[in-house]
């Protein structure tokens, strides 16, 4: 799926979900309808899994190791968190969808990393991520730009931010990597 196709699909899903109350945001039949989340807002994007080669490239670009605290914002089924935990990092996944959190916990258990991987059902725009040394994203360009001030405010200088497929507007990445037909962007939070 190309970036343009994913962005168009995600935009269509968001518009449909906003225009049609009670309809689940996304095309995945397993996704929980918004009605079951009375105190939560709908997910901003549909869940599209990141391929293993891209995950490896993201974590390699960020130089993830045992001393890192990795946050995956919009973690879906937890595959990036699990991969980071396998590298020895303490890894935390944030997702607003309880179905995805359940899948992520199952994935961590299946991979034997429950001691290193934690998942929280939260709004990524409200989550406290101050202890992160690495943040991973696979959102939309508009969401990345909306999230950027929060990243700059909460994260310490030197924290690495890695995004699958989408940039951060005028924030020039430190590195751009092409892998398996996908783009990985890396930024470092600057000194304040």
N, C-alpha and C positions, 0 to 999 in steps of 0.2 A: 504494500500500500504506500503510495507516494505521500509526501508531506501535504501537498495540495488536496489530495483525495481525503486524507485523514482530517485535515482542517475543515473541509467542506462537510464531511459526514458529521463531525462533532458539532459544527455550527447548526446544521439541520436538526440534529437531535436536541440541542439546547432550545432552539426556536420551537420545535414541536412540543417539547416538554413544558415550556412556558405557556404556549398557546393552548395546551390540552391538559388541564389539571387531572391528576390521578394516573397519568400515563407514565410508565417507567422511563427514565432517561437512559437510553441506550438500546442496542439491538440484541443484546444477550438475553435470551429467554429466562435465564437463571437470575437476573438482576432483580433486586427487591423493589417493588413499586414504591413511589414516593409516599403513598398513604401510610406505609408502615414506619415512616420516619417522622412522626408528628412534630418533634422538636428540632429536627435537622432540616437543612435545606437540601435540595437535590444535588447529586454530583455534577460538577462542572463539565466533565468529559465522560465519554463512554470508555469502558475498559478495553484497551487494545494491548495485548501482551508484548513486552519487549523481547526480541529474540536473543538467545544465549550469546551469540557473537557480539552483539551490540552491548549487552550487559558487561561482558568481559572487557570490551574497549572502554566503556564508561569508567569502570573501576580501575582499570590500568591507567587511563589518562589522569585520574584523580590520585593515583599512587596509594590506593587504599591498603592499609596494613593493620596489624594487631593493636596499634595505639589509637586508631581512629574511632570516631563516633559518627556513623553514617545515618542520615535521615533520608528516607525516600518519601517525598510528598506526593500523595496520590499513588500509594504503593500497590494497588490492585491485589493480585494473588500473592504478593510478597517475594517474587523471584529475585529482585535486586537485593532486597534485605537478606535473603537466604544466601545469595552469592557473596555478599559483603561479610556475613557472619562466618562463612566457610574460609574466608581470608583471615579470620581472627578478630575482625572489627566487632565492636558492639554496634548493632544495627537496629534502627527503629523505623517502622513503617507507619505512616499516617494515611488514613482513608476515611471518607465520610460514610461509605457504604458498608453496613454490617455484614452483608454476604461476602464481600471481598475480604474483610477482616477474618471471618471464619475460614475462608479458603487459605489465607496467608498463614494462619496458625496451624492449619493442617499441613501446609507445605513445609513449615519450619520443623514440625514434629517428624514428618516423613524423612527429612534431611538431617535430623539429629542436631539441630542448632537452636533448640528452644532456650538454652542458657545464654545465648548471644543475641537472639532475635526477639524483639518485642513489637507488638502491633497495637495501635491505638485508634479507636474510632473517634475521629475529630475532624473538624474543619481545618484544612491546611492553612487557611488565612488567619486562624486564631491560635494555632498550636505553638507552644513554646519550644523553639528549636535552638536555644542559646548554646547548648553544649555540643552542637554539631561541629565536626571538623570537615565533613563532606556532606553536601546535599545533592540528591539526585532528583531529576524531574523528567516527566514525559507528559506534558500538559499541552496547552495551545499557546501560540505567540502572545495573544492578549492576556492570558492568565500569567505567563512568565513575566510580562511587563508589570502587571498588577502586583505580583508577588515581590518584585525586585526591591521596592522600598523596605519591605519587611525583612528581606534577606540582609540588606545593608544595615538596618537598625539592629537586628538581633545577633547577627553573626560576627565573630571576631575577625580582625584582619588576618589574612592567610587561609581562611576557610575556603575550600574548593567547592565550586558549584558546577554540576555536570548536567547537561540537558540532552535528551534524545530528540533529534529532529528539529527542535524549535529554538530560535535565538531569543535574545532579551532586548529587542529593539536596538537602540543606539549604543548599548553596552558592548564594546568590542571584545570578543572572546580572546583569551590568551592562546587558545589552540582550537583548531577545527579539524576533525578527523572524519574521513569517509570510511565506512565499514559496511560490507554486505548491502550496499545500496542505500545506506542510511547515513545521517550526519550526527556526529557527537560534538557538542560544544563544551569547552571548559573555560571557566572564569575563576579568578581568585579575588576574594573580598579585599579591597584596598585598605591601606591605613586610613584612620579617621582623622 
